[in-house]
């Protein structure tokens, strides 16, 4: 089982954010990948709010930009299960 880091820039009452988080959790479970997920509310920090604005969810996988607005399930599966050059 591998472990991956996921950061989700989100905000309260964001249905796309909820969908993205649910998709990440479901796919990770199906692929037997442990995901350490950090949720960051962009509205708690003025700089984050300015940086991301309405562009949430914004998702990083192992520190690299992976998805914006919606998570493509097939791409997520490839990203989670593919070999990582850093390992």
C-alpha positions in Angstrom: 0.0 0.0 0.0 1.4 3.4 -0.9 0.8 6.7 0.8 0.1 10.0 -1.0 -0.3 13.5 0.2 -3.3 15.5 -1.0 -3.9 19.2 -0.2 -7.4 20.5 -1.0 -7.9 24.3 -1.1 -11.6 24.6 -0.3 -14.2 26.8 1.3 -17.4 26.2 3.3 -20.6 25.3 1.5 -18.7 24.4 -1.7 -20.5 21.5 -3.4 -17.6 21.0 -5.9 -15.2 20.7 -3.0 -17.4 18.1 -1.3 -17.6 16.1 -4.5 -13.8 16.3 -5.0 -13.0 15.2 -1.5 -15.5 12.3 -1.8 -14.0 11.2 -5.1 -10.5 11.3 -3.8 -11.4 9.2 -0.7 -13.4 6.7 -2.7 -10.8 6.2 -5.4 -7.9 6.0 -2.9 -9.9 3.3 -1.0 -10.7 1.4 -4.1 -7.0 1.5 -5.2 -5.7 0.6 -1.7 -3.8 3.9 -1.5 -3.5 5.7 1.8 -4.2 9.4 1.4 -3.1 11.9 3.9 -5.5 14.8 3.1 -5.1 18.3 4.3 -8.1 20.7 3.8 -7.3 24.4 3.7 -10.2 26.9 3.8 -9.1 29.7 1.5 -11.5 32.1 3.3 -9.5 31.9 6.5 -6.6 33.9 5.0 -6.8 37.0 2.9 -3.8 36.0 0.8 -5.3 32.6 0.0 -8.6 34.1 -0.8 -6.9 36.5 -3.2 -4.8 33.7 -4.7 -7.6 31.1 -5.2 -10.7 33.3 -5.3 -13.5 31.2 -6.8 -11.0 28.6 -8.2 -11.8 25.9 -5.6 -11.4 23.1 -5.1 -7.8 23.4 -6.1 -6.0 20.1 -5.4 -2.3 19.3 -5.0 -1.1 15.7 -5.1 2.3 15.3 -3.4 2.8 19.1 -3.6 2.1 19.4 -7.3 -1.0 20.9 -8.9 -3.3 18.0 -9.9 -6.9 19.3 -10.3 -9.0 22.5 -10.3 -12.8 22.5 -9.9 -13.4 18.8 -10.6 -11.4 15.6 -10.1 -11.2 13.5 -13.2 -11.5 10.0 -11.7 -9.5 8.2 -14.4 -6.7 10.7 -14.1 -6.7 10.4 -10.4 -6.4 6.6 -10.5 -3.4 6.9 -12.8 -1.8 9.6 -10.6 -2.4 7.6 -7.4 -1.2 4.2 -8.8 1.4 5.3 -11.2 5.1 5.1 -10.3 6.6 8.2 -8.8 10.0 9.2 -9.9 10.9 10.5 -6.4 10.6 7.0 -4.9 
